[in-house]
Amino acid sequence: MSPDASTQNSTLAGHLLDQFAGRIARSRRPYLLGLSGLQGSGKSTLAREMKAQAEARGWPTEVLSLDDFYYSRSEREVLAHQVHPLLRTRGVPGTHEIELLLSVLAALPQASDKLPVSHPRFDKGRDTRMPPSKWPNVTRPPKLVILEGWAIGLRPQTLAALDEPVNALERNEDPEGVWRHWVNKQLRAYQPLWRKLDVLIVLQAPNWEIVRKWRSEQEEELLARHAPLAMDAETMVRFLAHFERLSRHALATLPDLADTTVEYDDNRHVIALNHS
């Protein structure tokens, strides 16, 4: 991360915590802050900075990533056989174990040394979950929980919106719309989780093309470091095609649902903060 980006993240994290400080301080249970941003928007980095600053203020804080609750590769293989082959690829609604995430959130207020709360970690290099022995343990009730992910807060599309494919992947591999209808239906199961959010912050990219560029840049950095299973350009294009439909839907709808929207330009500079 460049010095400018680090400074911007530090300033932004402080501003967002200031905005909700009164509510966090008054809350009698862990305050659940949703941090929603599309791929490459920097949500994980911002969440870590917010955790560091929140703990400096005396608020025990946990960061949960929606990505860590992906089903294992073998479980997605079952979905691919039973529902649709495109479910082999992690990412879309229906490939997360939402019930497990809800149970972790329910257990956190009672976390202690005697009753630690563990939560999963997903190894993207191996495309499956780490063994439970490597899961983090929470041993204190948090004052603040930051839930970050690319689809946080997203509502299902209308059925009419599902009629036309948005790209070649949908046109060629989901011509009957089975996959996209199933994914949209699964998104309904995420709504009880979204309703538990005390606040929703959305990191808003300029458009889908920029999101694709940001995410591809991340993968190019991994390739340059010879990271295992880093995707080449062609593989990356196919991977991102799984996300295009709901990413475009998120760009169009999430700002109206957010308590705060952080607008970025093409270079990830913050250009506006909008509070509802």
Buried (B, 14 or more C-beta within 10 A) or exposed (E): EEEEBEEBBBEBBBEBBEBBEEEBEEBEEBBBBBBBBBBBBBBBBBBBBBBEBBBEBEBBBBBBBBBBBBBBBEBBBEBBEEBBBBBBBBBBBBBBBBEBBBEBBEBBEEBEEEEBBBBBBBBBEEBBBBEEEEBBEBEEBBBBBBBBBBBBBBBBBEEEBBEEBBBEBBEEBBEEBEBBBBBBEBBEEBEEBBEEBBBBBBBBBBEBEBBBEBBBEBBBEBBEEEEEEBBEEEEBBBBBBBBBBBBBBBBEBBBEBBBBBBBBEEEBEBEEBEEE
